[in-house]
């Protein structure tokens, strides 16, 4: 690194699980910290369409999210 140069901030993927009743709070949080402040990379795990993980097994769903969405 060049002396005196500020290294770029590392942005992480963040997984947020929430209840529907808290949706507006989560949207505000993601908008501010993810989009405005660029602290993390917002990424949506599909709630509809082909991205839906069609299982009631919590461990399977968590594993699929880790593998397909946040592994890197």
N, CA, C and O atoms as a Tinker XYZ file with bonds, in Angstrom:
   288  protein
     1  N      0.841000   -1.175000    0.000000    73     2
     2  CA     0.000000    0.000000    0.000000    64     1     3
     3  C      0.891000    1.244000    0.000000    63     2     4     5
     4  O      1.987000    1.237000    0.560000    81     3
     5  N      0.417000    2.273000   -0.616000    73     3     6
     6  CA     1.125000    3.541000   -0.694000    64     5     7
     7  C      1.003000    4.261000    0.648000    63     6     8     9
     8  O     -0.100000    4.388000    1.180000    81     7
     9  N      2.139000    4.741000    1.209000    73     7    10
    10  CA     2.070000    5.458000    2.501000    64     9    11
    11  C      1.102000    6.643000    2.443000    63    10    12    13
    12  O      1.078000    7.388000    1.463000    81    11
    13  N      0.317000    6.804000    3.489000    73    11    14
    14  CA    -0.644000    7.909000    3.567000    64    13    15
    15  C     -1.966000    7.627000    2.871000    63    14    16    17
    16  O     -2.907000    8.412000    2.987000    81    15
    17  N     -2.046000    6.516000    2.148000    73    15    18
    18  CA    -3.285000    6.169000    1.442000    64    17    19
    19  C     -4.218000    5.415000    2.393000    63    18    20    21
    20  O     -3.789000    4.499000    3.094000    81    19
    21  N     -5.466000    5.796000    2.412000    73    19    22
    22  CA    -6.454000    5.146000    3.269000    64    21    23
    23  C     -6.987000    3.921000    2.529000    63    22    24    25
    24  O     -7.464000    4.036000    1.400000    81    23
    25  N     -6.907000    2.735000    3.169000    73    23    26
    26  CA    -7.403000    1.536000    2.500000    64    25    27
    27  C     -8.926000    1.587000    2.364000    63    26    28    29
    28  O     -9.603000    2.179000    3.205000    81    27
    29  N     -9.467000    0.972000    1.313000    73    27    30
    30  CA   -10.924000    0.966000    1.145000    64    29    31
    31  C    -11.583000    0.142000    2.248000    63    30    32    33
    32  O    -11.022000   -0.842000    2.730000    81    31
    33  N    -12.787000    0.567000    2.637000    73    31    34
    34  CA   -13.546000   -0.185000    3.639000    64    33    35
    35  C    -14.008000   -1.498000    3.036000    63    34    36    37
    36  O    -14.420000   -1.558000    1.877000    81    35
    37  N    -13.934000   -2.527000    3.826000    73    35    38
    38  CA   -14.426000   -3.829000    3.402000    64    37    39
    39  C    -15.915000   -3.873000    3.696000    63    38    40    41
    40  O    -16.341000   -3.659000    4.831000    81    39
    41  N    -16.693000   -4.149000    2.679000    73    39    42
    42  CA   -18.144000   -4.268000    2.860000    64    41    43
    43  C    -18.497000   -5.738000    2.950000    63    42    44    45
    44  O    -18.067000   -6.541000    2.122000    81    43
    45  N    -19.269000   -6.082000    3.944000    73    43    46
    46  CA   -19.667000   -7.463000    4.184000    64    45    47
    47  C    -21.106000   -7.690000    3.762000    63    46    48    49
    48  O    -21.912000   -6.760000    3.705000    81    47
    49  N    -21.412000   -8.945000    3.467000    73    47    50
    50  CA   -22.807000   -9.327000    3.284000    64    49    51
    51  C    -23.370000   -9.557000    4.686000    63    50    52    53
    52  O    -22.691000  -10.103000    5.555000    81    51
    53  N    -24.594000   -9.142000    4.892000    73    51    54
    54  CA   -25.230000   -9.275000    6.194000    64    53    55
    55  C    -26.556000  -10.005000    6.011000    63    54    56    57
    56  O    -27.337000   -9.675000    5.118000    81    55
    57  N    -26.804000  -10.993000    6.855000    73    55    58
    58  CA   -28.073000  -11.707000    6.814000    64    57    59
    59  C    -28.945000  -11.202000    7.949000    63    58    60    61
    60  O    -28.541000  -11.239000    9.111000    81    59
    61  N    -30.134000  -10.732000    7.617000    73    59    62
    62  CA   -31.069000  -10.227000    8.622000    64    61    63
    63  C    -32.350000  -11.039000    8.522000    63    62    64    65
    64  O    -32.982000  -11.094000    7.466000    81    63
    65  N    -32.718000  -11.655000    9.601000    73    63    66
    66  CA   -33.972000  -12.382000    9.678000    64    65    67
    67  C    -34.918000  -11.541000   10.527000    63    66    68    69
    68  O    -34.539000  -11.056000   11.593000    81    67
    69  N    -36.149000  -11.371000   10.053000    73    67    70
    70  CA   -37.063000  -10.492000   10.784000    64    69    71
    71  C    -38.511000  -10.931000   10.601000    63    70    72    73
    72  O    -38.846000  -11.683000    9.685000    81    71
    73  N    -39.346000  -10.444000   11.491000    73    71    74
    74  CA   -40.782000  -10.688000   11.402000    64    73    75
    75  C    -41.408000   -9.656000   10.468000    63    74    76    77
    76  O    -40.916000   -8.532000   10.365000    81    75
    77  N    -42.464000  -10.022000    9.805000    73    75    78
    78  CA   -43.140000   -9.085000    8.890000    64    77    79
    79  C    -43.547000   -7.787000    9.573000    63    78    80    81
    80  O    -43.549000   -6.726000    8.949000    81    79
    81  N    -43.886000   -7.872000   10.841000    73    79    82
    82  CA   -44.303000   -6.673000   11.581000    64    81    83
    83  C    -43.170000   -5.652000   11.692000    63    82    84    85
    84  O    -43.417000   -4.466000   11.910000    81    83
    85  N    -41.931000   -6.117000   11.542000    73    83    86
    86  CA   -40.766000   -5.237000   11.658000    64    85    87
    87  C    -40.233000   -4.776000   10.299000    63    86    88    89
    88  O    -39.162000   -4.172000   10.230000    81    87
    89  N    -40.956000   -5.050000    9.240000    73    87    90
    90  CA   -40.465000   -4.785000    7.886000    64    89    91
    91  C    -40.036000   -3.327000    7.677000    63    90    92    93
    92  O    -38.985000   -3.080000    7.086000    81    91
    93  N    -40.818000   -2.372000    8.144000    73    91    94
    94  CA   -40.464000   -0.964000    7.917000    64    93    95
    95  C    -39.177000   -0.597000    8.648000    63    94    96    97
    96  O    -38.381000    0.186000    8.130000    81    95
    97  N    -38.960000   -1.148000    9.840000    73    95    98
    98  CA   -37.721000   -0.890000   10.582000    64    97    99
    99  C    -36.519000   -1.479000    9.840000    63    98   100   101
   100  O    -35.457000   -0.862000    9.758000    81    99
   101  N    -36.711000   -2.675000    9.308000    73    99   102
   102  CA   -35.632000   -3.334000    8.568000    64   101   103
   103  C    -35.316000   -2.558000    7.293000    63   102   104   105
   104  O    -34.146000   -2.364000    6.960000    81   103
   105  N    -36.337000   -2.117000    6.586000    73   103   106
   106  CA   -36.116000   -1.328000    5.374000    64   105   107
   107  C    -35.355000   -0.043000    5.680000    63   106   108   109
   108  O    -34.459000    0.335000    4.926000    81   107
   109  N    -35.696000    0.629000    6.769000    73   107   110
   110  CA   -34.973000    1.830000    7.180000    64   109   111
   111  C    -33.513000    1.513000    7.504000    63   110   112   113
   112  O    -32.610000    2.249000    7.106000    81   111
   113  N    -33.289000    0.426000    8.221000    73   111   114
   114  CA   -31.939000   -0.002000    8.574000    64   113   115
   115  C    -31.107000   -0.293000    7.326000    63   114   116   117
   116  O    -29.981000    0.187000    7.198000    81   115
   117  N    -31.664000   -1.074000    6.415000    73   115   118
   118  CA   -30.956000   -1.431000    5.181000    64   117   119
   119  C    -30.710000   -0.194000    4.328000    63   118   120   121
   120  O    -29.625000   -0.035000    3.767000    81   119
   121  N    -31.696000    0.678000    4.224000    73   119   122
   122  CA   -31.538000    1.888000    3.435000    64   121   123
   123  C    -30.392000    2.747000    3.975000    63   122   124   125
   124  O    -29.548000    3.220000    3.214000    81   123
   125  N    -30.374000    2.944000    5.295000    73   123   126
   126  CA   -29.352000    3.812000    5.870000    64   125   127
   127  C    -27.970000    3.161000    5.849000    63   126   128   129
   128  O    -27.034000    3.716000    5.274000    81   127
   129  N    -27.834000    1.974000    6.477000    73   127   130
   130  CA   -26.524000    1.349000    6.641000    64   129   131
   131  C    -26.030000    0.657000    5.372000    63   130   132   133
   132  O    -24.827000    0.626000    5.114000    81   131
   133  N    -26.942000    0.106000    4.585000    73   131   134
   134  CA   -26.521000   -0.602000    3.379000    64   133   135
   135  C    -26.358000    0.288000    2.166000    63   134   136   137
   136  O    -25.349000    0.211000    1.465000    81   135
   137  N    -27.351000    1.136000    1.913000    73   135   138
   138  CA   -27.342000    1.939000    0.696000    64   137   139
   139  C    -26.699000    3.308000    0.866000    63   138   140   141
   140  O    -25.952000    3.747000   -0.008000    81   139
   141  N    -26.971000    3.987000    1.968000    73   139   142
   142  CA   -26.412000    5.330000    2.161000    64   141   143
   143  C    -24.983000    5.296000    2.715000    63   142   144   145
   144  O    -24.078000    5.906000    2.146000    81   143
   145  N    -24.788000    4.582000    3.821000    73   143   146
   146  CA   -23.470000    4.541000    4.468000    64   145   147
   147  C    -22.533000    3.489000    3.853000    63   146   148   149
   148  O    -21.323000    3.514000    4.082000    81   147
   149  N    -23.105000    2.574000    3.079000    73   147   150
   150  CA   -22.343000    1.518000    2.399000    64   149   151
   151  C    -21.469000    0.701000    3.361000    63   150   152   153
   152  O    -20.314000    0.390000    3.067000    81   151
   153  N    -22.053000    0.366000    4.512000    73   151   154
   154  CA   -21.360000   -0.456000    5.508000    64   153   155
   155  C    -21.436000   -1.926000    5.125000    63   154   156   157
   156  O    -20.491000   -2.676000    5.367000    81   155
   157  N    -22.541000   -2.346000    4.534000    73   155   158
   158  CA   -22.687000   -3.731000    4.097000    64   157   159
   159  C    -23.354000   -3.778000    2.735000    63   158   160   161
   160  O    -23.882000   -2.778000    2.249000    81   159
   161  N    -23.320000   -4.949000    2.132000    73   159   162
   162  CA   -23.905000   -5.151000    0.813000    64   161   163
   163  C    -25.290000   -5.767000    0.993000    63   162   164   165
   164  O    -25.394000   -6.936000    1.364000    81   163
   165  N    -26.350000   -5.011000    0.740000    73   163   166
   166  CA   -27.686000   -5.593000    0.886000    64   165   167
   167  C    -27.954000   -6.605000   -0.220000    63   166   168   169
   168  O    -27.693000   -6.345000   -1.395000    81   167
   169  N    -28.467000   -7.740000    0.166000    73   167   170
   170  CA   -28.817000   -8.787000   -0.779000    64   169   171
   171  C    -30.068000   -9.472000   -0.264000    63   170   172   173
   172  O    -30.138000   -9.845000    0.907000    81   171
   173  N    -31.041000   -9.636000   -1.117000    73   171   174
   174  CA   -32.320000  -10.211000   -0.708000    64   173   175
   175  C    -32.362000  -11.686000   -1.055000    63   174   176   177
   176  O    -32.060000  -12.084000   -2.180000    81   175
   177  N    -32.741000  -12.492000   -0.072000    73   175   178
   178  CA   -33.001000  -13.905000   -0.314000    64   177   179
   179  C    -34.453000  -13.988000   -0.716000    63   178   180   181
   180  O    -35.332000  -13.554000    0.028000    81   179
   181  N    -34.710000  -14.532000   -1.868000    73   179   182
   182  CA   -36.034000  -14.517000   -2.472000    64   181   183
   183  C    -37.179000  -14.947000   -1.582000    63   182   184   185
   184  O    -37.120000  -15.969000   -0.899000    81   183
   185  N    -38.211000  -14.147000   -1.610000    73   183   186
   186  CA   -39.442000  -14.471000   -0.896000    64   185   187
   187  C    -40.473000  -15.012000   -1.869000    63   186   188   189
   188  O    -41.544000  -15.460000   -1.460000    81   187
   189  N    -40.157000  -14.974000   -3.148000    73   187   190
   190  CA   -41.049000  -15.512000   -4.169000    64   189   191
   191  C    -40.220000  -15.859000   -5.400000    63   190   192   193
   192  O    -39.061000  -15.461000   -5.514000    81   191
   193  N    -40.818000  -16.593000   -6.303000    73   191   194
   194  CA   -40.124000  -16.946000   -7.542000    64   193   195
   195  C    -39.211000  -18.140000   -7.362000    63   194   196   197
   196  O    -39.396000  -18.947000   -6.451000    81   195
   197  N    -38.225000  -18.247000   -8.234000    73   195   198
   198  CA   -37.356000  -19.423000   -8.256000    64   197   199
   199  C    -36.351000  -19.456000   -7.109000    63   198   200   201
   200  O    -35.739000  -20.498000   -6.870000    81   199
   201  N    -36.162000  -18.351000   -6.394000    73   199   202
   202  CA   -35.186000  -18.315000   -5.308000    64   201   203
   203  C    -35.733000  -18.851000   -3.983000    63   202   204   205
   204  O    -34.973000  -19.012000   -3.028000    81   203
   205  N    -37.015000  -19.126000   -3.912000    73   203   206
   206  CA   -37.618000  -19.599000   -2.669000    64   205   207
   207  C    -37.044000  -20.970000   -2.319000    63   206   208   209
   208  O    -36.952000  -21.858000   -3.167000    81   207
   209  N    -36.664000  -21.121000   -1.063000    73   207   210
   210  CA   -36.206000  -22.414000   -0.567000    64   209   211
   211  C    -37.429000  -23.105000    0.003000    63   210   212   213
   212  O    -37.908000  -22.760000    1.083000    81   211
   213  N    -37.922000  -24.072000   -0.725000    73   211   214
   214  CA   -39.187000  -24.712000   -0.398000    64   213   215
   215  C    -38.976000  -25.855000    0.595000    63   214   216   217
   216  O    -38.953000  -27.026000    0.216000    81   215
   217  N    -38.821000  -25.494000    1.879000    73   215   218
   218  CA   -38.628000  -26.488000    2.921000    64   217   219
   219  C    -39.085000  -25.917000    4.258000    63   218   220   221
   220  O    -39.005000  -24.712000    4.496000    81   219
   221  N    -39.561000  -26.794000    5.113000    73   219   222
   222  CA   -39.912000  -26.415000    6.478000    64   221   223
   223  C    -38.789000  -26.779000    7.450000    63   222   224   225
   224  O    -38.897000  -26.512000    8.647000    81   223
   225  N    -37.714000  -27.384000    6.943000    73   223   226
   226  CA   -36.584000  -27.799000    7.760000    64   225   227
   227  C    -35.638000  -26.614000    7.941000    63   226   228   229
   228  O    -34.949000  -26.215000    7.001000    81   227
   229  N    -35.605000  -26.057000    9.141000    73   227   230
   230  CA   -34.825000  -24.847000    9.409000    64   229   231
   231  C    -33.335000  -25.044000    9.119000    63   230   232   233
   232  O    -32.699000  -24.157000    8.550000    81   231
   233  N    -32.778000  -26.182000    9.497000    73   231   234
   234  CA   -31.355000  -26.433000    9.264000    64   233   235
   235  C    -31.031000  -26.497000    7.773000    63   234   236   237
   236  O    -29.990000  -26.008000    7.334000    81   235
   237  N    -31.931000  -27.103000    7.002000    73   235   238
   238  CA   -31.739000  -27.161000    5.549000    64   237   239
   239  C    -31.783000  -25.755000    4.945000    63   238   240   241
   240  O    -30.941000  -25.403000    4.118000    81   239
   241  N    -32.752000  -24.971000    5.354000    73   239   242
   242  CA   -32.900000  -23.601000    4.835000    64   241   243
   243  C    -31.671000  -22.766000    5.189000    63   242   244   245
   244  O    -31.139000  -22.052000    4.339000    81   243
   245  N    -31.221000  -22.853000    6.434000    73   243   246
   246  CA   -30.031000  -22.112000    6.854000    64   245   247
   247  C    -28.821000  -22.540000    6.036000    63   246   248   249
   248  O    -28.031000  -21.699000    5.604000    81   247
   249  N    -28.673000  -23.832000    5.825000    73   247   250
   250  CA   -27.556000  -24.338000    5.025000    64   249   251
   251  C    -27.589000  -23.841000    3.593000    63   250   252   253
   252  O    -26.554000  -23.471000    3.038000    81   251
   253  N    -28.765000  -23.828000    2.993000    73   251   254
   254  CA   -28.912000  -23.336000    1.611000    64   253   255
   255  C    -28.597000  -21.849000    1.518000    63   254   256   257
   256  O    -27.945000  -21.410000    0.571000    81   255
   257  N    -29.053000  -21.077000    2.488000    73   255   258
   258  CA   -28.762000  -19.635000    2.494000    64   257   259
   259  C    -27.251000  -19.419000    2.625000    63   258   260   261
   260  O    -26.679000  -18.604000    1.901000    81   259
   261  N    -26.611000  -20.132000    3.532000    73   259   262
   262  CA   -25.156000  -19.995000    3.692000    64   261   263
   263  C    -24.424000  -20.362000    2.401000    63   262   264   265
   264  O    -23.520000  -19.655000    1.956000    81   263
   265  N    -24.837000  -21.478000    1.815000    73   263   266
   266  CA   -24.164000  -21.981000    0.621000    64   265   267
   267  C    -24.387000  -21.094000   -0.599000    63   266   268   269
   268  O    -23.441000  -20.796000   -1.327000    81   267
   269  N    -25.619000  -20.673000   -0.827000    73   267   270
   270  CA   -25.959000  -19.972000   -2.063000    64   269   271
   271  C    -25.931000  -18.452000   -1.972000    63   270   272   273
   272  O    -25.773000  -17.782000   -2.993000    81   271
   273  N    -26.079000  -17.900000   -0.788000    73   271   274
   274  CA   -26.226000  -16.451000   -0.674000    64   273   275
   275  C    -25.062000  -15.757000    0.016000    63   274   276   277
   276  O    -24.661000  -14.674000   -0.410000    81   275
   277  N    -24.505000  -16.352000    1.071000    73   275   278
   278  CA   -23.508000  -15.615000    1.848000    64   277   279
   279  C    -22.179000  -16.350000    1.986000    63   278   280   281
   280  O    -21.331000  -15.925000    2.771000    81   279
   281  N    -21.976000  -17.420000    1.260000    73   279   282
   282  CA   -20.747000  -18.216000    1.391000    64   281   283
   283  C    -19.487000  -17.417000    1.096000    63   282   284   285
   284  O    -18.467000  -17.601000    1.760000    81   283
   285  N    -19.546000  -16.552000    0.127000    73   283   286
   286  CA   -18.328000  -15.818000   -0.243000    64   285   287
   287  C    -18.114000  -14.636000    0.658000    63   286   288
   288  O    -17.138000  -13.904000    0.494000    81   287
